[in-house]
Amino acid sequence: MLQVKRPFLPYGRQCIDEDDIDAVVEVLRGAMLTTGPAVELFEERLANACDAPYALANSSGTAALHLAMRAMGIGFSSKVIVPSLTFVATANVAKLEGAQVFFADVDPNTGLMTPQTLVDALERCGGQADLVVPVHYAGQCEDMDKIQRIANAAGAKVLEDACHALGTTYTVGGETFKIGQCAHSDAVAFSFHPVKTIAMGEGGAVTCKDPALCRAMELDRSHGLSRDPEEFTKLADAYEAPGSPHRWYYEMAQPGLNYRASDIHCALGASQLLKLNQFSEARRNSAAEYDELFSQRNIPIATPQRAPDCDPVFHLYVVRIDFEALGTTRDAVMTGLKERSVGSQVHYVPVHSQPYYQARRNHMDLPGTDAFYAQCLSLPLFPTMDSEDIAHVVDAMQDVLVD
């Protein structure tokens, strides 16, 4: 009997509805394509979604990390600690500012930096640091209460890389906190790339609780230029008459970047934020379905180990497979899945193993990171997946690994 080939399931993709399209079209038909009201609307909705005092939209998750680090004073000779199991941007933006990057190991079962691996990394950089960047890998959050206390005791600020974790919550002492709330950090960086929980096409944001930090990032986001009369210093040039600043005047206190997000992107993001709860529930349900189906089958994999006191909105569903013990390779498994219309990906090649960083530091022993990387494989997970899709992925895994 001829078997009908199923549509291909990528490891992740956006979910765009007619209301999202309408929101973008409204901007395209309007007067402002950038620096307009859609940006403010997106920032307001994101701040509300995260219970954050301030939210600042920008052009990408990388830009979000970069703006936050610059506003926090990270620069030449600063010491920044990041887990090695992350996308290269987490470390690279610190390096671009001239900082020294120190890599922390991760738990080989969760892929998360732990309080102990942070302590170990601090010992490698002399016991003091300027910034710690916990990464909420795959949507699960790190132990933020303990990490903040360890970081602050070492003189470090905390910037959460939450590019995977919009919607995730965690509990400390019986109280629940949202990722992005900044309850245990100075700032939180998000990404809204199409495979993330909400999509802007390309886009990111930072939430924070310090108005001065927010204003520093806001200026840096747009070339360092200020049109606020209260920030002018060259008063003779700025004013036509007392109390009447020139309409065209601006000042630059220091050079900045161009990390703005357009109204086109923010209109899409603002529309998507209205469905954050829906998307979050779909991802949680799909992860639970995967867990249940895999538990019923004799498939030699380890499903994602849950971080304690965390209710994740999974960005990635990452299983661990002992390829060597099974007499196969990751390439062979990924090829077999692709032949069955199932996409997969590896998140991530450890940053400390990249040639650039290896050339600048002696070999670093991070056994948890290496062990996780050797076995990890991300399977399809996105809001529009249904039970039939998930069953197909599990069937494909059984075909490739067992049958």
C-alpha positions in Angstrom: 0.0 0.0 0.0 1.4 3.4 -1.0 2.1 5.5 2.1 1.3 9.2 1.8 4.2 11.3 2.8 3.4 13.6 5.7 4.1 17.4 5.6 7.6 18.1 7.1 7.7 19.1 10.7 10.5 21.5 11.4 12.0 21.7 14.9 10.3 25.1 15.3 8.2 27.7 13.4 6.0 30.7 13.9 2.2 30.7 14.2 0.8 33.6 12.3 -3.0 34.3 12.2 -5.1 36.8 10.3 -5.2 39.2 13.3 -1.4 39.3 13.1 -1.5 40.1 9.4 -4.1 42.8 10.0 -1.9 44.4 12.6 1.0 44.6 10.3 -1.1 45.8 7.4 -2.5 48.6 9.6 1.0 49.9 10.1 1.9 49.6 6.4 -1.2 51.7 5.6 -0.4 54.2 8.3 2.0 57.2 8.6 4.9 55.7 10.6 6.8 52.6 9.8 9.3 53.1 12.6 9.6 55.0 16.0 5.9 55.2 16.1 3.0 54.1 18.3 3.3 50.3 17.6 6.6 50.3 19.4 5.1 51.8 22.5 2.2 49.4 22.4 4.5 46.4 22.1 6.6 47.6 25.0 3.5 48.3 27.2 2.1 44.8 26.5 5.4 43.1 27.1 5.9 44.9 30.4 2.4 43.9 31.5 3.0 40.3 30.4 6.1 40.0 32.5 5.0 42.2 35.4 8.1 44.3 34.6 8.5 48.0 35.5 10.1 48.8 32.1 10.4 47.1 28.7 12.4 48.3 25.7 12.0 46.8 22.2 15.0 46.4 20.0 16.1 44.6 16.8 17.1 41.1 18.2 17.9 39.0 21.2 21.6 39.7 20.5 20.9 43.5 20.5 19.0 43.1 23.8 22.0 41.4 25.4 24.4 44.0 23.9 22.3 47.0 25.0 22.0 45.7 28.5 25.7 44.9 28.9 26.7 48.3 27.7 24.2 50.1 30.0 25.6 48.0 32.9 29.1 49.3 32.2 30.6 46.1 30.8 33.7 47.0 28.9 37.4 46.5 28.6 38.7 44.1 31.3 35.3 43.4 32.7 34.7 39.9 33.9 31.6 38.2 32.5 30.5 34.7 33.3 28.2 32.8 30.9 27.4 29.1 30.6 29.0 27.5 27.6 25.8 25.8 26.5 24.2 28.7 24.8 24.1 30.5 21.5 27.3 32.2 20.7 25.7 35.7 21.0 25.6 35.4 24.8 29.4 35.4 25.0 30.1 37.4 21.9 28.4 40.6 22.9 30.5 40.8 26.0 33.7 40.1 24.0 32.7 42.8 21.5 32.9 45.3 24.5 36.4 44.0 25.4 35.3 42.0 28.4 36.9 38.8 29.6 34.5 35.9 29.2 34.6 33.0 31.6 32.5 29.9 30.9 30.5 28.1 33.4 29.7 24.4 33.2 26.1 23.1 33.1 24.1 20.2 34.6 24.6 17.3 32.2 20.9 16.4 32.6 19.2 19.8 32.2 21.8 21.9 30.3 21.4 24.7 32.9 24.2 26.5 34.8 23.8 25.6 38.5 24.8 27.5 41.7 27.8 25.2 42.0 29.0 25.6 38.5 28.7 29.3 38.9 30.9 29.1 42.1 33.4 27.0 40.1 33.5 29.6 37.3 34.0 32.4 39.9 37.0 30.6 41.3 38.5 30.5 37.8 38.2 34.2 37.5 39.6 35.1 40.9 36.5 35.1 43.0 35.1 38.4 41.6 33.1 39.3 38.5 31.2 42.2 37.0 28.3 40.3 35.4 26.7 36.9 35.5 24.5 35.9 32.6 22.3 32.9 33.5 20.8 31.3 30.4 17.3 29.8 30.6 18.0 27.0 28.2 15.1 25.5 26.2 12.6 27.5 28.4 13.6 26.1 31.8 15.0 28.6 34.3 18.0 28.5 36.4 17.9 28.8 40.2 17.7 32.5 40.1 17.4 33.2 43.9 20.7 31.3 44.6 22.5 32.6 41.5 21.6 36.2 42.3 23.0 35.8 45.8 26.2 34.2 44.6 26.7 36.8 41.9 26.0 39.8 44.1 28.4 38.4 46.8 31.1 38.4 44.1 30.3 42.0 43.1 28.5 41.0 39.9 25.2 42.2 38.4 22.8 39.7 36.8 21.5 39.8 33.3 19.1 36.9 32.4 19.4 35.5 28.9 15.7 34.6 28.6 15.7 34.3 24.8 14.1 30.9 25.3 11.9 31.5 28.2 9.1 34.0 27.7 6.1 32.8 29.7 8.1 30.7 32.1 7.5 31.1 35.8 9.4 29.9 38.9 8.8 29.7 42.7 11.0 30.9 45.5 9.8 30.4 49.1 6.2 29.7 48.0 6.0 32.9 45.9 5.8 32.7 42.1 7.7 35.0 39.8 7.7 35.5 36.0 10.7 35.5 33.8 11.1 39.1 32.8 9.9 40.4 36.1 13.6 41.0 37.2 12.8 39.8 40.7 16.3 38.2 41.0 18.2 40.1 38.3 19.0 43.6 37.0 17.7 43.0 33.5 16.2 40.3 31.3 16.9 39.9 27.6 14.3 38.3 25.2 14.3 37.2 21.6 11.3 37.1 19.2 12.9 35.2 16.3 10.2 33.2 14.5 11.0 29.9 16.3 10.5 31.5 19.7 7.3 31.6 21.8 6.1 34.8 20.1 7.4 36.1 16.7 8.4 39.5 15.5 10.2 38.3 12.4 13.4 39.6 13.9 13.2 41.4 17.2 14.1 41.4 20.9 13.5 43.3 24.1 15.0 44.0 27.5 13.0 44.3 30.7 14.4 46.0 33.8 13.4 47.8 37.0 15.9 50.7 37.1 14.7 53.8 35.2 18.2 55.0 34.7 19.2 51.7 33.2 16.2 51.8 30.9 17.0 55.3 29.7 20.7 54.4 29.1 19.5 51.5 26.8 16.9 53.7 25.1 19.6 56.3 24.2 22.1 53.6 23.1 19.4 51.9 20.9 19.2 55.0 18.7 22.8 56.4 18.2 23.0 57.9 21.7 20.8 60.9 20.6 18.6 62.7 23.0 15.8 65.2 22.2 14.9 65.6 25.8 15.5 69.3 26.9 16.1 68.1 30.5 19.2 66.2 29.2 20.6 69.1 27.1 24.0 70.5 28.3 24.7 73.1 25.5 22.0 75.4 26.6 23.0 78.3 24.4 22.8 76.1 21.3 19.6 74.3 22.5 17.3 77.1 23.2 15.8 79.9 21.0 14.6 81.6 24.2 14.3 80.5 27.9 11.9 77.6 28.1 11.7 77.3 24.3 14.1 74.7 22.9 14.7 74.5 19.2 12.3 72.0 17.5 15.2 70.4 15.5 17.8 70.2 18.2 19.4 67.0 19.7 22.5 66.1 21.6 24.8 63.1 21.8 26.5 62.5 25.1 28.2 59.4 23.9 28.2 57.3 20.7 25.4 54.7 20.4 24.1 52.0 18.1 21.1 51.5 15.8 19.2 48.7 17.5 15.7 50.1 16.9 12.7 47.8 16.2 10.3 49.0 13.5 6.6 49.5 13.9 6.1 46.7 11.4 7.9 44.3 13.7 6.4 45.6 16.9 2.8 45.5 15.4 3.4 41.8 14.8 4.9 41.3 18.3 2.1 43.2 20.0 -0.5 41.1 18.3 1.4 37.9 19.2 1.6 38.9 22.8 -2.2 38.8 23.0 -1.9 35.1 22.4 1.0 34.4 24.8 -1.1 32.4 27.2 -2.5 30.3 24.3 1.0 29.7 22.9 2.4 28.9 26.3 -0.4 26.4 27.1 0.1 24.7 23.7 3.8 24.3 24.3 3.3 22.9 27.8 0.7 20.5 26.6 2.9 19.3 23.7 5.8 18.7 26.0 3.6 16.7 28.3 2.3 14.6 25.4 5.8 13.9 24.3 6.7 12.8 27.9 3.7 10.5 28.1 4.2 8.9 24.7 7.9 8.3 25.2 7.2 6.8 28.7 4.9 4.3 27.0 7.5 3.1 24.5 10.8 1.3 24.9 12.7 4.0 23.1 16.3 4.5 24.4 16.2 8.2 25.1 16.1 10.5 28.1 13.3 13.1 27.9 13.9 16.6 29.3 14.7 16.5 33.0 12.6 19.2 34.8 14.4 21.9 36.7 13.0 22.2 40.3 10.6 25.0 41.2 10.2 25.9 37.5 7.1 25.8 35.4 8.6 26.1 31.9 7.2 27.2 28.6 9.4 25.0 26.5 11.0 26.7 23.5 12.8 23.5 22.7 12.0 19.8 23.4 15.5 18.4 23.8 16.0 14.7 24.3 19.3 13.0 25.2 20.4 9.9 23.2 23.5 7.8 23.9 24.4 7.5 20.2 27.6 5.5 20.9 25.9 2.9 23.1 23.3 2.5 20.3 25.9 2.0 17.7 24.8 4.9 15.7 25.6 8.6 15.1 23.6 11.8 15.6 24.0 12.5 11.8 22.4 9.1 11.1 19.5 9.7 13.4 18.9 13.2 12.1 19.0 11.8 8.5 16.5 9.0 9.4 14.1 11.5 11.0 14.3 13.8 8.0 13.4 10.8 5.7 10.3 10.5 7.9 9.4 14.2 7.5 10.7 15.1 11.0 13.1 17.9 11.5 15.6 18.1 14.3 18.5 20.3 15.4 21.3 20.5 17.9 21.3 23.2 20.6 24.1 24.0 20.9 27.8 23.5 20.0 29.4 24.6 23.2 30.8 28.1 22.9 34.0 27.3 24.8 34.8 24.8 22.0 34.6 27.4 19.2 38.0 28.1 17.6 37.9 31.8 18.5 37.6 31.0 22.3 39.9 28.0 22.2 42.6 30.2 20.7 42.4 32.7 23.6 42.3 30.3 26.5 43.9 27.1 27.6 41.7 24.0 27.3 38.8 24.2 29.7 37.3 21.1 31.3 33.5 21.5 31.3 32.4 17.9 31.6 28.7 18.6 32.1 28.5 20.8 29.0 30.4 18.2 26.9 28.2 15.4 28.1 25.0 17.2 27.3 26.2 18.3 23.9 27.3 14.8 23.0 23.7 13.5 23.5 21.3 16.3 22.9 18.8 16.5 20.0 15.9 19.0 19.6 12.6 17.6 18.3 9.8 19.5 16.7 7.9 21.8 19.1 5.6 24.7 18.1 2.1 25.9 19.0 0.2 24.5 16.0 1.4 20.9 16.6 -1.4 18.5 17.4 -1.5 15.1 19.0 -1.1 13.4 15.6 2.0 15.4 14.9 3.6 14.4 18.2 2.7 10.8 17.8 4.3 10.9 14.3 7.5 12.2 15.8 7.6 9.5 18.5 6.8 6.8 15.9 9.7 8.2 13.8 12.1 8.1 16.7 11.1 4.5 17.4 11.6 3.5 13.7 15.1 5.1 13.7 16.3 4.0 17.1 14.6 0.7 17.7 12.9 -1.0 14.7 
